[in-house]
Every structure is written in C-alpha cells, then in structure tokens.
Amino acid sequence: MAFERILVTGAGGQIGSEFVPFISEIFGRERIIPSDIKSNQANPRFISLDVTDKSSVDLAIDKYRIDTIFHLAAILSATGEKNPELAYRVNISGMYNILESAIKNKVGLVLTPSSIGVFGPDTPKENVPIETITRPVTMYGVSKLMAEQLGNYYHSRFGLNARGLRFPGLISYKTPPGGGTTDYSVEMIIEAVKGRNYKCFLKEDSKLPMMYMPDALDSLLRLAEAEDSRLKHRTDFNITSFSITPKQLELELRNYFPSFGVTYEPDFRQAIADSWPGSIDASAAKQEWDFHPNYGLKETAEDMILNLRKNIPSNIIKRS
Ligand SMILES: NC(=O)c1ccc[n+]([C@@H]2O[C@H](COP(=O)([O-])OP(=O)(O)OC[C@H]3O[C@@H](n4cnc5c(N)ncnc54)[C@H](O)[C@@H]3O)[C@@H](O)[C@H]2O)c1
C-alpha cells in the first residue's frame, strides 16, 4: 500500500518546498507529513526531523504510520565539498536510516532522488547511459552513488520498493537552490530580471544537463506511481530535459534583456562541473515509466522570467 501517509524529508529545500504543495493537491494535504531539520513555522503540519538521527526517524515513521517516503534530505555538491563529513552523514547514514526504518515499518515505497553527480571524469561526456563508468570525485557523488546502491540492495535483499532517479541541475524560482554546481542558472536569470549583470562561477562553455522544476515534480510522481512490473531499473534512472552552457543561457536571456552581460570567473565549482557529463540518455525512464519533460531552454527561460517579473521571492534575493 502506498500514498495514504506520505513522509517528505528535506521538505524545506529547493525541491521539497514545491513538491509538498504539488502532491498535497493530488493526494490531499492531510496525507502529507513534510519534515526537515530546519523548522517551518508557516506550516503547522511540518515536523522537525533529522534523518541522521535513527531513533527519531523510526519514531516519526511509526508515529505517523508512514507508507510512502520521498526522501529529499541531502547535502548538495558544492556544500558537500566544503563539508564532506556532513555530506557523508546526511547522504549515506541518513539514507541507511530511512531504508532500515522503512523495512521495520513495512513502508510501501521509498523514492530518493540521485544526481548526475554520480558520474566522474572517466564517464563519457555525451548521451551517457545509466550503466557506465561511475567514479565520482566529490563526496556528494560518492554518497549519491552509495545511496543508489543501498536502495538496490534493500530491494533485492529485503524486497523494499526502493526507487530513484538522477536529476540534472534544476531551475526554479520559488526557493533558492541548495548549494549545487548548477545554481548559476537560477542566479543568472534572477540577476537578468533585476536588471543587473552577472558574475558566473563556471566557464562559459561548461555544458551540463538541466531541467525546469515542473518537469522534476512530474517525474518524481510518475516514477512513484509506475507499475512495478515495468521497471527494469530501480534507483538510478537518468532524466534530463536539455543541456546548456552558461553562454547559451546568457544569449537566451539577452533576447529579453538586450543589455544583459555576464563575466566568467570560475571558482572551485568548475572542477565539479568538469567531472560531470554534458548530456545524459533518459531513454530507460521514457520506456519504463513514461518520463516526458515539457520544458526546453526557451520555455524555461520564458516561464522563469514571467514569474520573476511578477515577484522575486525575498529568500531567493538574499541567496543570489
Ligand atoms: N536541486 C538540484 O539541482 C538537484 C540536482 C540533482 C539532485 N538533487 C537531489 O534532490 C534532492 C533534494 O535536493 P534539493 O535541491 O531540494 O536540496 P536542498 O539543499 O535545497 O534541500 C535539502 C533539504 O534537506 C535538509 N536537510 C539537510 N540535512 C538534513 C538532515 N540531517 N535531516 C533532515 N533534513 C536535512 C535541508 O535543510 C534542506 O531543506 C537531493 O537528494 C539532491 O541530491 C537535486
């Protein structure tokens, strides 16, 4: 059984803060238990939950009789390189705690996003399939790869319905990105809308796969609801909408803001970007659960600008 009592971990993050309202519309607010290590006074249903604390995880899953978990709590790539120990604890021990508790409490589904961070410099650069060389050089990548493998292990060993997909960089305007290497895309669009130039922390030709948030939310739900019998993969589906360089985004934005300019001053995040592929192959997700992105670069830029012109959320200004 699934979708009667749904726990979302990391619900205060870039994805979670949009995913919770999205699934609340579909399943009803009363079925969703949003949680995060950060508190959220604005939402009385929000619970405080540190996924590295095993007994608290057990307690929450038992207390709320959880049957479905969207495990979004994580430390992202750039933050993880600044604090690898924290990334290890949250991304690996946190995943272990969720899986263990899911088995103990007979949870019907655990869905955990992975990332293109699982790839490394030895991975081919273009149209990368799911099964390829995965030797990440960041703690984030190492931990996300381990989380994928843990999910597979708990499925084959204990029959847990563990699922996951590898997100590319995500573009959204409601909540600031959480310290990833593709955050430049959101920052660049915001600066353009504010009428300011942007200093980009990646080189102009760093091509990376990307996706607009509505497609990311739709993908999480499609994979969660997919027929089990159709799945040949479980925790490591590649998904992507379009691949761009910072220069391509700059040029797209100049269609709307002709005087907009970007300077390129790569920092430590360039090495992370260099270790990732420029494009990935999402055909398994299309075949096995009808992955179907709707937004390309043009549609993403158009929608971001339309919404940011109406309102630039104050939390996003602070971080950009
Ligand atoms: N945003 C992206 O571009 C992107 C790309 C690829 C994969 N992903 C994956 O998607 C998932 C969600 O990412 P996001 O972008 O929303 O990240 P985010 O950093 O915006 O949010 C993560 C949330 O986890 C919370 N958290 C951190 N430590 C915690 C702990 N110990 N216990 C409970 N909560 C804790 C944080 O407070 C934060 O609200 C992650 O698994 C991430 O690896 C994201």
The ligand as an SDF file (V2000), in Angstrom:
LIG
                    3D

 44 48  0  0  0  0  0  0  0  0999 V2000
   18.4160   20.8410   -6.8540 N   0  0  0  0  0  0  0  0  0  0  0  0
   19.1330   20.1990   -7.7680 C   0  0  0  0  0  0  0  0  0  0  0  0
   19.6090   20.8020   -8.7500 O   0  0  0  0  0  0  0  0  0  0  0  0
   19.3540   18.7070   -7.6350 C   0  0  0  0  0  0  0  0  0  0  0  0
   20.0130   18.0710   -8.6880 C   0  0  0  0  0  0  0  0  0  0  0  0
   20.2410   16.7100   -8.5830 C   0  0  0  0  0  0  0  0  0  0  0  0
   19.7880   16.0040   -7.4870 C   0  0  0  0  0  0  0  0  0  0  0  0
   19.1390   16.6400   -6.4830 N   0  0  0  0  0  0  0  0  0  0  0  0
   18.7110   15.8270   -5.3330 C   0  0  0  0  0  0  0  0  0  0  0  0
   17.3730   16.1410   -4.9810 O   0  0  0  0  0  0  0  0  0  0  0  0
   17.2070   16.0190   -3.5520 C   0  0  0  0  0  0  0  0  0  0  0  0
   16.6430   17.3130   -2.9830 C   0  0  0  0  0  0  0  0  0  0  0  0
   17.5260   18.3580   -3.3340 O   0  0  0  0  0  0  0  0  0  0  0  0
   17.2080   19.9120   -3.1330 P   0  0  0  0  0  0  0  0  0  0  0  0
   17.7010   20.5960   -4.3330 O   0  0  0  0  0  0  0  0  0  0  0  0
   15.8280   20.1280   -2.6900 O   0  0  0  0  0  0  0  0  0  0  0  0
   18.2430   20.2080   -1.9650 O   0  0  0  0  0  0  0  0  0  0  0  0
   18.2190   21.4140   -0.9090 P   0  0  0  0  0  0  0  0  0  0  0  0
   19.6100   21.5530   -0.4040 O   0  0  0  0  0  0  0  0  0  0  0  0
   17.5480   22.6060   -1.4740 O   0  0  0  0  0  0  0  0  0  0  0  0
   17.2780   20.8050    0.2140 O   0  0  0  0  0  0  0  0  0  0  0  0
   17.6840   19.7400    1.0370 C   0  0  0  0  0  0  0  0  0  0  0  0
   16.9670   19.8810    2.3510 C   0  0  0  0  0  0  0  0  0  0  0  0
   17.4750   18.8590    3.2150 O   0  0  0  0  0  0  0  0  0  0  0  0
   17.5040   19.4130    4.5210 C   0  0  0  0  0  0  0  0  0  0  0  0
   18.4450   18.6700    5.3540 N   0  0  0  0  0  0  0  0  0  0  0  0
   19.7880   18.7750    5.4050 C   0  0  0  0  0  0  0  0  0  0  0  0
   20.2780   17.9550    6.3500 N   0  0  0  0  0  0  0  0  0  0  0  0
   19.2240   17.3160    6.8910 C   0  0  0  0  0  0  0  0  0  0  0  0
   19.0800   16.3480    7.9110 C   0  0  0  0  0  0  0  0  0  0  0  0
   20.1410   15.8930    8.5770 N   0  0  0  0  0  0  0  0  0  0  0  0
   17.8410   15.9030    8.1980 N   0  0  0  0  0  0  0  0  0  0  0  0
   16.7610   16.3770    7.5540 C   0  0  0  0  0  0  0  0  0  0  0  0
   16.8260   17.3150    6.5960 N   0  0  0  0  0  0  0  0  0  0  0  0
   18.0540   17.7690    6.2620 C   0  0  0  0  0  0  0  0  0  0  0  0
   17.9220   20.8530    4.3370 C   0  0  0  0  0  0  0  0  0  0  0  0
   17.5410   21.6450    5.4510 O   0  0  0  0  0  0  0  0  0  0  0  0
   17.1960   21.2190    3.0550 C   0  0  0  0  0  0  0  0  0  0  0  0
   15.9560   21.8530    3.3270 O   0  0  0  0  0  0  0  0  0  0  0  0
   18.5850   15.6440   -3.0030 C   0  0  0  0  0  0  0  0  0  0  0  0
   18.6560   14.2450   -2.8600 O   0  0  0  0  0  0  0  0  0  0  0  0
   19.5350   16.0840   -4.0930 C   0  0  0  0  0  0  0  0  0  0  0  0
   20.7030   15.3040   -4.0810 O   0  0  0  0  0  0  0  0  0  0  0  0
   18.9160   17.9940   -6.5320 C   0  0  0  0  0  0  0  0  0  0  0  0
  1  2  1  0
  2  3  2  0
  2  4  1  0
  4  5  1  0
  4 44  2  0
  5  6  2  0
  6  7  1  0
  7  8  2  0
  8  9  1  0
  8 44  1  0
  9 10  1  0
  9 42  1  0
 10 11  1  0
 11 12  1  0
 11 40  1  0
 12 13  1  0
 13 14  1  0
 14 15  2  0
 14 16  1  0
 14 17  1  0
 17 18  1  0
 18 19  2  0
 18 20  1  0
 18 21  1  0
 21 22  1  0
 22 23  1  0
 23 24  1  0
 23 38  1  0
 24 25  1  0
 25 26  1  0
 25 36  1  0
 26 27  1  0
 26 35  1  0
 27 28  2  0
 28 29  1  0
 29 30  1  0
 29 35  2  0
 30 31  1  0
 30 32  2  0
 32 33  1  0
 33 34  2  0
 34 35  1  0
 36 37  1  0
 36 38  1  0
 38 39  1  0
 40 41  1  0
 40 42  1  0
 42 43  1  0
M  CHG  2   8   1  16  -1
M  END
$$$$
